[in-house]
Amino acid sequence: MATSPDLVQIDLAPRRPLPKPEWLRARAPMGDNYHDLKKLARSLNLHTVCESAQCPNIGECWHHRTATFMMLGNLCTRRCGFCAVPKGRPDPIDFDEPRRVAEAVAQLGLKFAVITSVNRDDDVIGGARAFVMVIDEIRRQAPGCQVEVLIPDFQGNEEAIRLVVEARPEILDHNTESVPRLYRVVRSGARYERTLRLLQFAKEINPATVTKSGVMVGLGEEMDELLAVYRDLASVGVNVLTIGQYLRPSKDHLPIARYYTPDEFAFMKREALAMGFRHVESGPLVRSSYHAHEQADSQASSSGGSRLPIM
């Protein structure tokens, strides 16, 4: 029987896991900084995406006292096929959480903070308000600390997007994750066009906003599809691009189609830089907030100042 070209075929038969290449081995979590940060997060009843999403860089980043705090609880309203964050019906939004996140940032003495959240499709305006509050609280409790926010799509709600952009984070990040052909399988509830529109709309609100997006590889996409996504992101003015290998969190998540080689990541970085991105992080273990402080420094340097531009 003929199938529609829009349908994505999923192989449900058991398959042997692909052997993990040598270049995908990450440093195990250890050291005083790792334990101190974990203790601090617990004492303030905070979540980190480093733990919830099983990030492979947790050892390296926490060793350098860098963490990505995850707001709006630890239960996501979507069921994306790649993500290890727990799914379910969340509690009402805790509007004291932004204050506690800022307290942790201040106690850690961070100069650059990355804040993300689960999807809260039950209250997109409330979710946006929480991002505004955490930006304001960090500036109050930790003056001089720059802020990157990795936001959900807010279901395309322009009021929610405007609230966050007008709070003037130094970097506004929204991940594309995959190619359009795989969106319905990879990003439950998301739309490729909505992602592009969010990133474009942020620039329309404030052209000085530094925008960023991330893409995973290894889910069954082709190289030409990836390059087309990078061109789309460049066309809407995205400044920073991250490209990393998808790693399957469990047997209940999408299988890995293949592992990309370091040479392929280097090729994608060269191609993306030629498209006009200011900064590209491309490598097997790259995640959205990996080396985020270095990305911010590169944006400050390109703008000729010590801080990212704010209008």
PATOR-635848 format. One line per 5 residues: their letters; for each residue x, y, z of N, C-alpha, C. Coordinates in steps of 0.001 Angstrom, whole numbers, plus 500000, padded with zeros to 6 digits. Layout:
! residues N
A> X Y Z X Y Z X Y Z | ...
This chain:
! residues 311
MATSP> 500850 498808 500000 500000 500000 500000 500885 501241 500000 | 500567 502209 499155 501357 503445 499079 501189 504259 500343 | 502239 504931 500745 502180 505772 501941 502331 507225 501544 | 501746 508110 502341 501862 509540 502096 503295 509986 502334 | 503835 510875 501505 505217 511356 501721 505369 512138 503019
DLVQI> 504222 512565 503621 504303 513335 504860 504423 512449 506096 | 504157 511128 505930 504185 510237 507073 505612 509806 507374 | 505926 509684 508658 507233 509218 509093 507104 507763 509512 | 507874 506899 508897 507803 505485 509203 508686 505172 510415 | 508125 504502 511389 508853 504153 512600 509020 502634 512652
DLAPR> 510247 502187 512786 510524 500758 512894 510374 500341 514347 | 509328 499532 514632 509055 499128 516009 509723 497807 516364 | 510374 497170 515411 511019 495887 515692 512235 496105 516592 | 512505 495157 517492 513683 495295 518350 514950 495409 517514 | 515857 496235 517926 517116 496361 517210 518262 496401 518212
RPLPK> 519400 495939 517757 520569 495952 518636 521095 497379 518733 | 521386 497827 519958 521897 499193 520104 523205 499383 519340 | 523355 500571 518748 524609 500877 518081 525715 501028 519120 | 526899 500492 518851 528001 500687 519808 528375 502153 519890 | 528606 502637 521109 528916 504056 521303 530375 504317 520922
PEWLR> 530616 505284 520045 531997 505584 519641 532832 506126 520796 | 534122 506028 520647 535060 506478 521675 534889 507966 521975 | 534575 508761 520949 534509 510220 521135 533272 510676 521914 | 532399 509740 522297 531197 510107 523040 531312 509823 524530 | 532488 509530 524988 532659 509234 526407 532874 510524 527184
ARAPM> 531967 510777 528128 532033 512005 528918 532636 511721 530287 | 533142 512774 530894 533734 512667 532219 532658 512415 533273 | 532874 511483 534163 531896 511159 535201 531806 512286 536221 | 530595 512545 536744 530438 513586 537766 531263 513281 539009 | 531967 514288 539520 532769 514103 540725 533238 515461 541221
GDNYH> 533854 515465 542401 534491 516667 542917 533594 517472 543836 | 534231 518381 544591 533510 519196 545580 532477 520109 544930 | 532826 520729 543802 531879 521639 543157 530605 520919 542752 | 530746 519706 542235 529575 518920 541827 528661 518682 543024 | 529237 518247 544132 528424 517943 545313 527856 519209 545953
DLKKL> 528625 520305 545934 528130 521564 546500 526936 522086 545710 | 527035 522028 544385 525949 522537 543554 524693 521681 543719 | 524897 520384 543795 523757 519480 543981 523076 519753 545319 | 523867 519962 546353 523318 520248 547678 522564 521570 547684 | 523110 522590 547007 522457 523888 546948 521110 523792 546236
ARSLN> 521068 523089 545114 519814 522940 544375 518761 522250 545230 | 519179 521241 545976 518223 520528 546835 517713 521429 547959 | 518613 522219 548532 518220 523052 549678 517223 524133 549279 | 517269 524556 548011 516361 525604 547529 515185 525027 546739 | 515073 523692 546734 513985 523009 546018 513962 523419 544551
LHTVC> 515137 523330 543895 515266 523697 542488 515613 522470 541666 | 515301 522563 540374 515644 521506 539430 516695 522029 538457 | 517576 521149 538006 518506 521505 536936 518208 520601 535747 | 518277 521183 534551 518072 520378 533353 519242 519418 533177 | 520368 519749 533775 521540 518872 533723 521188 517472 534233
ESAQC> 520428 517431 535337 520023 516150 535910 518775 515598 535234 | 517752 516456 535083 516473 515983 534575 516574 515455 533150 | 517431 516068 532319 517579 515637 530934 518781 514715 530740 | 519441 514322 531841 520569 513388 531796 521669 513882 530856 | 522050 515147 531004 523054 515736 530117 524411 515054 530302
PNIGE> 525091 514700 529204 526387 514026 529326 527502 514919 529831 | 527277 516234 529841 528327 517169 530259 528224 517590 531712 | 527364 516938 532482 527130 517380 533854 528418 517385 534674 | 529291 516415 534457 530545 516373 535204 531424 517565 534915 | 531605 517860 533629 532460 518988 533242 531870 520321 533688
CWHHR> 530573 520526 533395 529965 521827 533689 529874 522086 535191 | 529442 521088 535964 529314 521297 537402 530682 521437 538059 | 531686 520824 537490 533042 521009 538000 533444 522487 537907 | 532947 523170 536843 533241 524591 536657 532149 525485 537242 | 531288 524905 538099 530224 525637 538780 529290 526331 537781
TATFM> 528951 525620 536723 527999 526099 535729 526853 525109 535656 | 525625 525605 535781 524455 524737 535712 523333 525471 535011 | 522445 524700 534381 521256 525276 533768 520061 524956 534655 | 519471 525980 535241 518338 525787 536141 517049 525638 535327 | 516215 524707 535744 514965 524423 535046 513797 524825 535925
MLGNL> 513010 525798 535441 511899 526329 536220 510573 525661 535831 | 509538 526106 536530 508147 525694 536285 507901 524231 536614 | 508676 523714 537575 508483 522345 538016 509351 521366 537262 | 509099 520079 537483 509892 519024 536855 509013 518074 536051 | 507796 518515 535721 506894 517709 534898 506514 518506 533664
CTRRC> 506752 517935 532489 506475 518620 531232 505111 518204 530695 | 504399 519150 530071 503081 518851 529524 503158 518221 528137 | 504358 518091 527582 504511 517440 526276 505295 516131 526420 | 505210 515316 525384 505846 513993 525419 506772 513829 524213 | 507801 514652 524161 508747 514586 523053 509512 513261 523101
GFCAV> 509734 512681 521924 510310 511339 521860 511765 511233 522218 | 512453 512366 522368 513885 512348 522653 514217 512708 524094 | 513255 513265 524831 513557 513984 526068 513366 513125 527308 | 514319 513242 528239 514281 512451 529471 513553 513152 530609 | 513133 514412 530427 512417 515121 531481 511075 514427 531726
PKGRP> 510693 514181 532986 509423 513483 533268 508220 514225 532703 | 507212 513444 532298 505991 514005 531739 504831 513793 532688 | 503847 514708 532616 502675 514534 533458 501931 515830 533649 | 500957 515810 534551 500181 517011 534862 500898 517773 535979 | 501403 518971 535685 502205 519689 536694 501337 520383 537731
DPIDF> 501986 520738 538841 501338 521559 539864 501209 522991 539352 | 500404 523823 540013 500342 525240 539633 501732 525868 539667 | 501939 526871 538837 503250 527528 538755 503610 528162 540095 | 504835 527905 540522 505359 528453 541774 506064 529772 541454 | 505424 530894 541757 506001 532191 541400 507038 532679 542403
DEPRR> 507347 531856 543413 508491 532162 544274 509764 531508 543725 | 509604 530582 542807 510748 529871 542253 511779 530809 541622 | 511375 531832 540854 512385 532750 540293 513289 533379 541348 | 512730 533721 542499 513549 534289 543572 514585 533276 544055 | 514174 532007 544187 515096 530972 544671 516178 530661 543633
VAEAV> 515813 530684 542358 516821 530490 541313 517864 531601 541387 | 517406 532840 541528 518332 533970 541626 519204 533857 542870 | 518641 533359 543955 519426 533161 545180 520548 532163 544927 | 520245 531084 544199 521278 530098 543877 522353 530708 542988 | 521939 531479 541987 522898 532151 541100 523816 533063 541906
AQLGL> 523231 533811 542852 524023 534724 543680 524980 533952 544585 | 524491 532870 545204 525348 532094 546103 526515 531455 545351 | 526276 531060 544101 527330 530447 543303 528289 531486 542716 | 527891 532747 542781 528735 533796 542231 528856 533730 540718 | 527788 533300 540049 527844 533130 538604 527922 534486 537899
KFAVI> 528695 534527 536826 528730 535703 535960 527830 535517 534747 | 527410 534265 534516 526523 533956 533401 525598 532833 533847 | 524293 533076 533759 523312 532090 534213 522437 531656 533043 | 522166 530359 532968 521272 529811 531941 520020 529287 532634 | 518867 529757 532162 517598 529383 532765 516698 528798 531686
TSVNR> 516134 527620 531942 515181 527026 531019 513951 526586 531797 | 513049 525874 531130 511850 525386 531812 511272 524206 531059 | 510388 523500 531721 509551 522527 531026 508518 523294 530207 | 507819 522606 529312 506667 523207 528645 505505 523274 529626 | 504840 524425 529657 503643 524585 530474 502504 525049 529574
DDDVI> 502014 524135 528739 500924 524473 527838 499630 524768 528587 | 499597 524452 529885 498418 524768 530699 498366 526250 531077 | 499529 526966 530981 499553 528377 531385 500743 529065 530730 | 500619 529398 529441 501767 529948 528720 502109 531363 529194 | 501106 532171 529538 501393 533521 530027 502050 533452 531401
GGARA> 501573 532573 532250 502209 532390 533554 503646 531941 533403 | 503912 531043 532459 505282 530603 532214 506168 531744 531767 | 505659 532587 530875 506428 533740 530417 506696 534709 531566 | 505691 534930 532406 505875 535816 533563 506982 535307 534473 | 507071 533997 534641 508112 533428 535494 509499 533710 534916
FVMVI> 509641 533658 533588 510924 533996 532975 511264 535471 533214 | 510277 536340 533069 510510 537766 533332 510957 537967 534779 | 510283 537294 535689 510611 537441 537105 512016 536950 537413 | 512438 535833 536802 513770 535314 537125 514854 536229 536561 | 514625 536819 535382 515593 537772 534838 515721 538971 535775
DEIRR> 514579 539507 536216 514598 540654 537131 515254 540301 538463 | 514948 539121 538987 515504 538707 540279 517008 538497 540207 | 517489 537916 539116 518936 537715 538978 519643 539064 538916 | 519065 540009 538205 519692 541332 538126 519670 542040 539476 | 518665 541714 540306 518591 542332 541634 519551 541660 542607
QAPGC> 519583 540325 542604 520378 539592 543592 521822 539366 543151 | 522057 539344 541847 523411 539080 541339 523757 540108 540268 | 523921 541371 540652 524209 542433 539667 525442 542086 538834 | 525342 542319 537539 526463 542031 536648 526403 540662 536019 | 525539 539782 536533 525411 538444 535961 524571 538520 534685
QVEVL> 525085 537983 533605 524340 537941 532355 523417 536722 532346 | 522332 536826 531584 521294 535796 531631 520976 535293 530228 | 521008 533994 530083 520488 533329 528883 519229 532571 529272 | 518159 532736 528504 516939 531971 528745 516693 531040 527563 | 516458 529776 527868 516100 528774 526866 514614 528517 527035
IPDFQ> 513807 529113 526152 512370 529150 526365 511630 528105 525531 | 510448 527673 526002 509573 526849 525165 508922 527721 524097 | 508084 527127 523258 507493 527929 522171 506256 528709 522594 | 505783 528508 523830 504598 529212 524339 503405 529064 523381 | 503390 527950 522625 502327 527694 521644 502189 528833 520632
GNEEA> 503276 529571 520431 503252 530672 519477 502561 531929 519981 | 502232 531987 521268 501524 533136 521831 502448 534363 521825 | 502097 535372 521006 502980 536526 520831 503076 537385 522087 | 502016 537422 522884 502086 538180 524133 503133 537581 525065 | 503154 536243 525161 504128 535567 526017 505545 535805 525517
IRLVV> 505749 535676 524207 507078 535892 523631 507539 537322 523889 | 506639 538285 523686 506985 539692 523882 507398 539972 525328 | 506691 539371 526287 507031 539572 527692 508487 539206 527961 | 508914 538049 527433 510278 537582 527705 511304 538439 526974 | 511050 538737 525703 512017 539541 524943 512192 540915 525576
EARPE> 511094 541518 526019 511180 542866 526589 511814 542887 527983 | 512011 541698 528583 512776 541622 529833 514278 541685 529570 | 514676 541648 528302 516051 541869 527835 517083 540867 528365 | 516842 539569 528194 517923 538629 528493 519073 538851 527523 | 520288 538551 527965 521430 538737 527069 521369 537788 525868
ILDHN> 520872 536571 526077 520657 535627 524970 519283 535012 525121 | 518528 534972 524015 517239 534300 523990 517367 533069 523109 | 517175 531908 523712 517400 530622 523048 516076 529872 522928 | 515832 529355 521745 514714 528418 521549 515190 527354 520576 | 515169 526099 521000 515758 525039 520203 514844 524538 519091
TESVP> 515441 524334 517927 514739 523768 516772 514687 522249 516876 | 515736 521646 517395 515872 520223 517715 516057 519325 516498 | 515179 519400 515472 515254 518430 514384 514792 519049 513078 | 514735 518226 512046 514343 518683 510711 512820 518576 510567 | 512215 519363 509674 510753 519368 509559 510132 517990 509349
RLYRV> 510758 517140 508564 510192 515819 508263 509973 514974 509508 | 510795 515181 510537 510724 514348 511739 510001 515024 512903 | 509477 516233 512687 508956 517008 513812 507848 516304 514585 | 506914 515693 513898 505772 515098 514604 506192 513958 515523 | 507297 513305 515192 507795 512218 516034 508713 512743 517130
VRSGA> 509597 513681 516765 510622 514159 517702 510053 515167 518694 | 509246 516120 518212 508783 517229 519063 507264 517219 519157 | 506758 516468 520088 505319 516368 520290 504720 517739 520600 | 503713 518136 519809 503030 519401 520061 503704 520615 519480 | 504894 520462 518908 505615 521602 518339 505396 521665 516826
RYERT> 505719 522822 516251 505625 523020 514810 506892 523735 514348 | 507478 523235 513258 508717 523822 512744 508516 525296 512400 | 507423 525612 511727 507159 526993 511329 506987 527895 512556 | 506396 527341 513627 506204 528117 514852 507555 528462 515489 | 508479 527511 515454 509817 527755 515996 510520 528875 515228
LRLLQ> 510484 528805 513897 511110 529854 513091 510451 531205 513356 | 509129 531202 513470 508410 532453 513699 508778 533062 515045 | 508924 532229 516076 509310 532751 517400 510650 533471 517305 | 511627 532831 516670 512959 533418 516579 512942 534691 515733 | 512133 534694 514682 511994 535886 513855 511291 537014 514616
FAKEI> 510238 536674 515347 509450 537664 516078 510287 538336 517164 | 511173 537561 517802 512048 538151 518824 512890 539273 518235 | 513380 539091 517018 514171 540132 516353 513300 541324 515960 | 512046 541055 515610 511148 542152 515256 510852 543021 516477 | 510714 542396 517637 510452 543144 518865 511656 543993 519236
NPATV> 512836 543366 519177 514076 544067 519516 515191 543522 518633 | 515569 544242 517573 516604 543742 516663 517938 543462 517334 | 518177 544037 518515 519441 543806 519221 519439 542507 520022 | 518293 541840 520124 518236 540575 520857 519153 539550 520211 | 520029 538950 521015 520882 537868 520522 520081 536572 520618
TKSGV> 519798 535968 519469 518996 534743 519438 519884 533533 519167 | 519391 532397 519616 520181 531170 519587 519242 529983 519395 | 519720 528935 518736 518920 527724 518596 519843 526515 518513 | 519290 525349 518864 520074 524121 518868 519397 523020 518069 | 520213 522147 517491 519729 521029 516674 520433 519750 517114
MVGLG> 519655 518651 517212 520218 517329 517476 520383 516588 516153 | 521387 515728 516073 521551 514889 514887 521575 513425 515308 | 521249 512557 514363 521277 511118 514639 519923 510492 514807 | 518852 511209 514405 517491 510698 514552 516905 510179 513245 | 517713 510162 512189 517230 509665 510912 517157 510712 509827
EEMDE> 517641 511921 510121 517654 512999 509138 518812 512809 508160 | 518774 513540 507058 519855 513542 506083 520630 514853 506187 | 521877 514841 505726 522714 516031 505825 522100 517220 505092 | 521501 516979 503924 520924 518114 503203 519746 518720 503956 | 519011 517890 504723 517923 518419 505549 518469 519291 506672
LLAVY> 519566 518868 507273 520174 519658 508340 520658 521005 507808 | 521339 520993 506678 521843 522243 506109 520693 523183 505751 | 519565 522613 505310 518396 523447 505008 517861 524114 506277 | 517882 523382 507412 517449 523962 508689 518385 525092 509097 | 519682 524883 508952 520631 525931 509324 520401 527184 508466
RDLAS> 520115 526991 507181 519837 528144 506318 518569 528866 506770 | 517543 528089 507150 516311 528714 507637 516575 529548 508882 | 517366 529006 509805 517665 529725 511041 518482 530983 510750 | 519437 530882 509839 520221 532060 509464 519334 533122 508825 | 518329 532683 508068 517469 533628 507355 516599 534457 508294
VGVNV> 516335 533942 509512 515544 534721 510475 516447 535395 511511 | 517748 535438 511220 518666 536239 512029 519219 535583 513266 | 519123 534263 513386 519669 533603 514571 521183 533812 514618 | 521690 534184 515780 523107 534518 515935 523980 533334 516323 | 523459 532469 517198 524257 531371 517756 523564 530044 517450
LTIGQ> 524331 529059 516992 523797 527738 516661 524584 526673 517403 | 523881 525717 518010 524539 524568 518626 524078 523299 517923 | 525009 522380 517685 524725 521121 516987 525345 519993 517795 | 524530 519024 518223 525032 517922 519035 524405 516598 518659 | 525034 515530 519106 524554 514174 518846 523401 513803 519781
YLRPS> 522331 513277 519231 521261 512723 520052 521755 511459 520746 | 521494 511381 522046 521809 510183 522831 520522 509690 523466 | 520195 508454 523264 518927 507893 523712 518904 507762 525233 | 517965 508438 525922 517937 508364 527386 517548 506982 527914 | 516670 506267 527194 516223 504941 527638 515612 504205 526448
KDHLP> 515273 502944 526642 514669 502151 525570 513270 502635 525216 | 512693 503492 526060 511370 504039 525787 511420 505293 524924 | 512620 505756 524592 512776 506949 523769 513154 506555 522339 | 513173 507538 521456 513472 507280 520051 514848 506637 519902 | 514971 505663 519009 516275 505025 518795 517242 505950 518072
IARYY> 518529 505678 518236 519561 506409 517513 519696 505795 516124 | 519536 506618 515098 519684 506115 513732 521156 505909 513379 | 521984 506856 513795 523430 506703 513586 524184 507748 514395 | 525483 507501 514567 526365 508458 515226 527119 509249 514154 | 527152 510564 514316 527921 511402 513414 529369 511457 513895
TPDEF> 530299 511575 512967 531720 511603 513301 532172 513028 513614 | 533290 513170 514314 533828 514519 514541 534061 515285 513243 | 534465 514607 512182 534661 515284 510895 533346 515846 510364 | 532251 515117 510549 530950 515615 510089 530510 516828 510901 | 530777 516803 512213 530454 517975 513030 531291 519181 512601
AFMKR> 532552 518950 512263 533408 520041 511791 532893 520590 510462 | 532430 519692 509583 531866 520121 508298 530637 520998 508518 | 529733 520569 509422 528526 521351 509670 528859 522715 510265 | 529869 522771 511111 530273 524059 511687 530762 525004 510597 | 531593 524497 509689 532097 525346 508601 530949 525856 507731
EALAM> 530030 524953 507400 528915 525341 506544 528031 526378 507236 | 527772 526172 508524 526902 527105 509253 527555 528474 509389 | 528830 528517 509690 529516 529806 509802 529477 530556 508473 | 529559 529824 507373 529496 530460 506054 528112 531041 505780 | 527098 530552 506495 525735 531063 506322 525505 532359 507093
GFRHV> 526441 532718 507986 526334 533999 508665 526136 533953 510166 | 526112 532761 510776 526008 532708 512236 527259 533331 512853 | 527076 534047 513975 528220 534647 514662 529039 533597 515419 | 528356 532585 515945 529038 531584 516762 528355 530238 516534 | 529146 529175 516357 528611 527822 516175 529380 526874 517080
ESGPL> 528641 526138 517919 529213 525029 518695 528724 523747 518045 | 529638 522916 517559 529250 521704 516852 530157 520563 517278 | 529572 519544 517910 530361 518416 518365 529481 517349 518981 | 529996 516141 519138 529181 515023 519633 528497 515283 520963 | 529184 515938 521900 528622 516144 523234 528059 517547 523441
VRSSY> 527968 518330 522389 527434 519694 522515 525951 519646 522862 | 525579 520442 523855 524182 520650 524211 523925 522151 524217 | 522676 522538 524332 522307 523935 524123 523099 524894 524998 | 523312 524547 526267 523995 525477 527177 525479 525166 527326 | 526009 524243 526522 527421 523879 526617 528287 525068 526208
HAHEQ> 529221 525459 527081 530100 526609 526850 529302 527886 526607 | 528148 528010 527285 527280 529169 527058 527997 530473 527364 | 528833 530480 528417 529536 531716 528757 530492 532135 527647 | 531093 531150 526950 531995 531478 525857 531211 532040 524666 | 530009 531493 524450 529161 532021 523378 528803 533477 523669
ADSQA> 528486 533761 524925 528150 535133 525298 529337 536060 525092 | 530527 535584 525458 531728 536402 525261 531947 536698 523789 | 531671 535712 522925 531869 535920 521491 530895 536960 520958 | 529675 536985 521500 528703 537981 521066 529102 539373 521538 | 529617 539452 522770 530074 540746 523280 531229 541275 522442
SSSGG> 532152 540375 522058 533300 540792 521258 532852 541282 519893 | 531871 540571 519296 531424 540954 517950 530678 542260 517954 | 530097 542626 519131 529378 543893 519211 530272 545038 519662 | 531548 544695 519991 532514 545721 520340 532411 546212 521766 | 531719 545463 522634 531574 545896 524009 531860 544783 524981
SRLPI> 531784 545099 526275 532037 544101 527294 530788 543308 527642 | 529616 543833 527217 528369 543132 527454 527587 543025 526164 | 526632 542131 526135 525799 542006 524951 524926 543237 524815 | 524560 543597 523554 523772 544818 523356 522390 544717 523944 | 521930 545768 524604 520593 545848 525159 519965 547144 524670
M> 518747 547062 524195 518056 548258 523739 516834 548510 524604
